[in-house]
Amino acid sequence: MSPPDPFCKLYEHPKLGQIMVLLDEGAENGPLIRIHVRPPGFSVCCLDFPYPDTDSGLDEARETFGAMTEEHAVAVAAKMVAQVAVDQA
C-alpha cells in the first residue's frame, strides 16, 4: 500500500516565520485550502479558500494545493500579515 498524498506543506520564512498550507478535503461545507501564519506579536492567523462541495470542487482544490509553491504561500501570508497590521492600527 502506498502512503497517502500529502495534506499540508510547511515553509519557513525569515520574517514571517512558519507558513502552513493545509488541504482539508473533508471540511463541513466542502474542500478548502487553509493558510496559517503566526506573525511576530500575534497569534496564528488563518485564511480559507473554499471550493464547491462537489467532485470537481475537490479536484480543483487538490490541483491548486499541488501547484502551491513556497512563493505563492509567502505572498498570501505577507498580505495576511499586512492586513492584520492595518486592522490592529
C-alpha positions as CSV (number, residue, x, y, z in Angstrom):
1,M,0.0,0.0,0.0
2,S,1.4,3.4,-0.9
3,P,1.3,6.3,1.6
4,P,-1.5,8.8,1.3
5,D,-1.0,12.0,-0.6
6,P,0.4,15.0,1.5
7,F,-2.3,17.2,3.1
8,C,0.0,20.1,4.2
9,K,3.1,22.0,3.3
10,L,5.2,23.8,5.8
11,Y,7.6,26.7,4.9
12,E,10.0,28.8,7.0
13,H,10.3,32.5,6.2
14,P,12.9,34.7,7.8
15,K,10.4,37.5,8.7
16,L,7.0,35.8,8.7
17,G,8.1,32.6,10.5
18,Q,6.3,29.3,9.7
19,I,3.7,29.3,6.9
20,M,1.5,26.2,6.7
21,V,-0.7,25.4,3.7
22,L,-3.4,22.8,4.6
23,L,-5.7,20.9,2.2
24,D,-8.9,20.0,4.1
25,E,-10.7,17.6,1.8
26,G,-13.4,16.9,4.4
27,A,-14.4,20.3,5.6
28,E,-18.0,20.7,6.6
29,N,-19.1,22.9,3.6
30,G,-16.7,21.4,1.0
31,P,-13.0,21.1,0.5
32,L,-10.8,24.1,1.3
33,I,-7.2,25.2,1.4
34,R,-6.3,27.0,4.6
35,I,-3.1,29.1,5.0
36,H,-1.8,29.6,8.5
37,V,0.8,32.1,9.6
38,R,1.8,33.5,13.0
39,P,3.4,36.9,12.5
40,P,5.6,38.2,15.3
41,G,3.4,39.6,18.2
42,F,0.2,37.9,17.1
43,S,-1.5,34.5,17.4
44,V,-1.9,32.2,14.5
45,C,-3.9,33.8,11.6
46,C,-5.8,31.6,9.1
47,L,-7.2,32.3,5.7
48,D,-9.6,29.9,4.0
49,F,-10.0,29.3,0.2
50,P,-13.2,27.3,-0.1
51,Y,-14.2,25.1,-3.1
52,P,-17.6,23.7,-4.1
53,D,-18.7,20.6,-2.3
54,T,-18.6,18.6,-5.5
55,D,-16.2,16.1,-7.1
56,S,-15.0,18.9,-9.4
57,G,-14.5,21.2,-6.4
58,L,-12.4,18.6,-4.7
59,D,-10.4,18.0,-7.9
60,E,-9.8,21.8,-8.2
61,A,-8.7,22.1,-4.5
62,R,-6.3,19.2,-4.9
63,E,-4.9,20.7,-8.1
64,T,-4.5,24.1,-6.5
65,F,-2.8,22.6,-3.4
66,G,-0.4,20.6,-5.6
67,A,0.5,23.8,-7.5
68,M,1.0,25.9,-4.4
69,T,4.7,26.8,-4.2
70,E,6.6,28.4,-1.4
71,E,6.5,31.7,-3.3
72,H,2.7,31.6,-3.5
73,A,2.4,30.8,0.2
74,V,4.7,33.6,1.2
75,A,2.8,36.1,-1.0
76,V,-0.5,35.2,0.6
77,A,0.9,35.2,4.1
78,A,2.5,38.6,3.6
79,K,-0.8,40.0,2.5
80,M,-2.5,38.4,5.6
81,V,0.1,39.9,7.9
82,A,-0.2,43.4,6.3
83,Q,-4.0,43.2,6.8
84,V,-3.6,42.2,10.4
85,A,-1.2,45.1,11.0
86,V,-3.8,47.5,9.4
87,D,-6.6,46.1,11.5
88,Q,-4.6,46.5,14.7
89,A,-3.6,50.1,14.0
